Amino acid sequence: MSTTPQNRYKADVRETKFLLFEQFPIEPLLGKAPFEAWGRDECSMVLDESYKWCCDVVGPLNAVGDREGCSIVDGRVKTPTGFKDAWASLFQAGWKGLAAAPEYDGQGAPYSLTCAVEEFLCGSNPAFNMYPGLAQGAAEVIAHFGTKKQKDLYVRRMIHGTWGGTMCLTEPHAGSDVGSARTSAKRLGDGKYAISGTKIYISGGDNDFTENVVHLVLARVEGAPPGTKGLSLFIVPRVRVNEEAALGELNDVAVASLEHKMGINGNATCVLNFGEDGNCIGELVGEAENVGIQQMFMMMNTARIGVGIQGVSVAGAAFLAALDYAKDRKQGASMLNWKDATAPRVAIIEHADIRRMLMEMKARSEGPRALVAKLAYHSDNVRALKGKDDQAAAYHQGQVDLLVPLVKAYSTDQAFKVCELAIQTFGGAGFVKDYPVEQYCRDSKIFSIYEGTNHIQAMDLVGRKLPQNGGANLQAFLGDIARFIAENESHEKLGALVKELAVAHEAVAGVAMRLLGWFQSGRMQLVPLAANRVLEMMSELCCTWLLCAGARIAVDALQKLPKGEDTQAERSFYEGKLHVATYAVHNILPHAKLTAEILGREDTSALDIPAQAFASI
Amino acid sequence: MSTTPQNRYKADVRETKFLLFEQFPIEPLLGKAPFEAWGRDECSMVLDESYKWCCDVVGPLNAVGDREGCSIVDGRVKTPTGFKDAWASLFQAGWKGLAAAPEYDGQGAPYSLTCAVEEFLCGSNPAFNMYPGLAQGAAEVIAHFGTKKQKDLYVRRMIHGTWGGTMCLTEPHAGSDVGSARTSAKRLGDGKYAISGTKIYISGGDNDFTENVVHLVLARVEGAPPGTKGLSLFIVPRVRVNEEAALGELNDVAVASLEHKMGINGNATCVLNFGEDGNCIGELVGEAENVGIQQMFMMMNTARIGVGIQGVSVAGAAFLAALDYAKDRKQGASMLNWKDATAPRVAIIEHADIRRMLMEMKARSEGPRALVAKLAYHSDNVRALKGKDDQAAAYHQGQVDLLVPLVKAYSTDQAFKVCELAIQTFGGAGFVKDYPVEQYCRDSKIFSIYEGTNHIQAMDLVGRKLPQNGGANLQAFLGDIARFIAENESHEKLGALVKELAVAHEAVAGVAMRLLGWFQSGRMQLVPLAANRVLEMMSELCCTWLLCAGARIAVDALQKLPKGEDTQAERSFYEGKLHVATYAVHNILPHAKLTAEILGREDTSALDIPAQAFASI
């Protein structure tokens, strides 16, 4: 559990700055509304400082949290050693106030910057970062939908770490099927409600560093319709508060138990009982009943991007840990001397298969990172353009909507794959707890499940996002790629790569038409059968495009850079961009076309097989 | 940790019997030398009884072993609760004596049967089963290479559980590069040697259920050449024994520490110090120095098949756990009623994406299981034919040799993938320790690493096994598939599937030629870069072929089965064989052709990128 150089958290800040300043340039948006207070230097300083803070403060607690886990002491959650101090340090440093609006004493930073900082926070300690992350997400819901009183009472305290927060959706029988929730809310006549029910898998469901925890609870008011349309969202603080924010008596919210999990052990995943003694009081977020699911979805959307960032962050950390090890660990002779038992041992990064795995990891972490950066870029443009150029803002919003399921699902699937490769790069050392990669792998497995399983993301993509605005989002997306291809297919260095993009582009467009055909011909069952693969191939196209676009920038930058020792690091960085794009085009992108071919077979064996024929048990 | 129905170990014994009696029929070999004592009924009874024993005795200890782990008490390893009794029960039941030769009071069972029983033993508790598995492997080495005295002294005791055994190869700086081992052996003049050195990652390196542990230790005799050619193999018992097997004084073998691992926590992975006090005595296995690596390789070969079986077994257990859960867990309405919030909730096996995952798991566990059965079938034929029809025996031995790396690497990679899918099928429940799949996933990760990483398997395949016997093994392998295609491509029900096999067959043959070209043109570095992918595509071809061959048998069986309630289970089983072959052909097999296309690009970006360009850290 010691922080040796080899298990210290690492991120590639140069890569982050490349995305923020070169590939998705934030600078044109800075220094004016809504980012008046921000310039390039401020952004750059925040990146450097927040990275340093993560390395120093929460990074060393990542293994501690994993080994100690959480426990229940006297009905309260006890978090791992150091978490309480880290919480205080976090809010002193101000990293969680970056995104918040100035009216809540936040810094109103661009989302692009916030997402970059989130990568460091998540990557250095995903279990810890979920506590403030969920508090902030809950605060945003209240800030958006709450009454003035609620905003004044809750938001600032939750954003600045005085109070925690959670989102309470899942029940034992209602997971993906959130509309089956049975937690009930009974009108008390004074505008308040008596809440009763059990919620499970509540991340950060309690803690020992905030004086209060504000739960946002989905519940059904007596007489409300069935399904999601009858759900309302309630503010249910652990400790009751009056309008002056003074803490009162306890609110009949009990931590019934903690889950024992594969990973993210530092985060308390709670079973929460609301109203066991009939004395749990909640109030609606805002004033309307039966709009809970829409309200929750605002938080879910941000949370889904957050989970995608978790994926990118852990993938990045695993890749860099493996890279570090591969440069350090000596094993075997060079392939060129393999018959000579006395040949010098070389660092394993000299071995071709290790290089293949490193390239896989580089491509599968940098691609999704660029995907997140692209989403954040569109989001910042929405804010900058809204009310000024609504058509442009709508385009950007459409891309955000389209990319959310890709960011959530593809990034997290890649994270698990990258962790698997990182372990394999370490060999036996990857399996033991002296090195961080086995924990990265365990932690990352939940990312594909929570905040909507990756299949739910895929269904969101094919069922909602592709047809959204009459297909305009998809058309704009494909149009952007087509334009890049047209502009670069004759490029001296990149033309051959760019032409390959066209193949995958055609494959994705074809599959979109095929999906439409299935909807129109009533072959609905083929849609969920294909959905995950559609999401994957679209993501492969998008990520490889973004890596090629990065390579395009790198080529120009290399031409401008004078040769010499002091530019060597920069040259290496840009060369890496060229190589990773080449690798992705030749080794990952071809899979998209194959997927189109497979989906074209319309194989229904998985639907046709009788349930009892899967196995004789 | 309780054994609820949902975390009870399960295997599909019907499937095992299909492989043993229908697809790779053992019966023609039974009732005559070398399997005089065996008939179909005996085999069948052993399958039923050993499965029952695994479910009852070691299955319930799988989670116990994971949660408790091992510890060191007074210098000895303490194993988890119940392991000691299970050890006694195992040797009373006799499952580990199945394979052993009658001269050691073994039952001389066919390897096909032994492998099937090993699946139950591994699947129900991989961590436990490694203790007797390693003892048996070590015993086989002594039985094969030892002097008469050594055989008399050690083998029977190790096979029947009186003494344990280990294999000690790895050192801190010598993992995959076993030839770098520094553990030394100094001649003492009396035929004995003083052993000195540290070995790490020693599975089952000590235990608390045997009075002695016989370590097989690779060490270098003073003055021996460098590399693997200077390694000798030594018998180093934990407690010294005289020729009458009486236990004497301790032998200066110390358990220095235990590894803390991602999984297989019930197995003690030890750091062993030999000769810290200069008093560790060993004797050569047999009488020759510097042949240790060949001796160890005999054990390694069996152990590699054993690890492949571990992969199949854990994949099978994970698949069946997920299947069970999918039949039981209700969530959401049918796709056909998705807009009706009051529609009845259905078992998740009704949902298309769950079915897709179940089919993936079925194909990726049954394919490798058939691969193991094929290997075992060839192995039994070698034993049956040797000395009678040496040409036929050579063919069978060639197929064994060719299949070992496929069984080891492909099965274990699939196991991790199947476990990932099993977790996803469970959703949130898959991430918590109330269900067994997260442990299956953690346990399975080591399979791709130990007994030679999967890349070492891939290099064994492309560097040794493909060119072996002038390429005859590969030609025979491809010839067998070509014959199956020719015989079935016009089959009414399967013809279309079989034709697809031809595409992958051509792809594999083409890649084999390409490899040859790389060797001949000195483009050696492309070989390791491609090796893992070559192994994967060959395995995809082989497994899909075997699933199609199973479907061919199923079609005939279905025609003969009368309809009716009492044959329904059998009909379902055979229908499952048809569906899984269809699924594999359309969803897995196409990947082989893609891989050939990718390898044809001869992309060298992973080799070209300078080490410092991977990332700016």
Interface residues (C-beta under 8 A of the other chain):
Chain A: K10 D12 V13 R14 E15 T170 H173 A174 G175 S176 D177 G179 S180 I200 Y201 P225 P226 G227 T228 K229 G230 E259 H260 K261 M262 G263 T269 F319 L320 L323 D324 K327 K330 Q331 G332 A333 M335 L336 A341 T342 R345 I349 H351 A352 D353 R355 R356 L358 M359 K362 F416 E420 I423 Q424 G427 G428 G430 F431 V432 K433 D434 E438 C441 R442 K445 I446 S448 I449 Y450 T453 N454 H455 A458 M524 Q525 L526 V527 P528 L529 A531 N532 A569 S572 F573 E575 G576 H579 V580 T582 Y583 H586 N587 P590 H591 L594 E597 I598 R601 D603 S605 A606 L607 D608 I609 P610 A611 Q612 A613 F614 A615 S616 I617
Chain B: K10 D12 V13 R14 E15 T170 H173 A174 G175 S176 D177 G179 S180 I200 Y201 P225 P226 G227 T228 K229 G230 E259 H260 K261 M262 G263 T269 F319 L320 L323 D324 K327 K330 Q331 G332 A333 M335 L336 A341 T342 R345 I349 H351 A352 D353 R355 R356 L358 M359 K362 F416 E420 I423 Q424 G427 G428 G430 F431 V432 K433 D434 E438 C441 R442 K445 I446 S448 I449 Y450 T453 N454 H455 A458 M524 Q525 L526 V527 P528 L529 A531 N532 A569 S572 F573 E575 G576 H579 V580 T582 Y583 H586 N587 P590 H591 L594 E597 I598 R601 D603 S605 A606 L607 D608 I609 P610 A611 Q612 A613 F614 A615 S616 I617
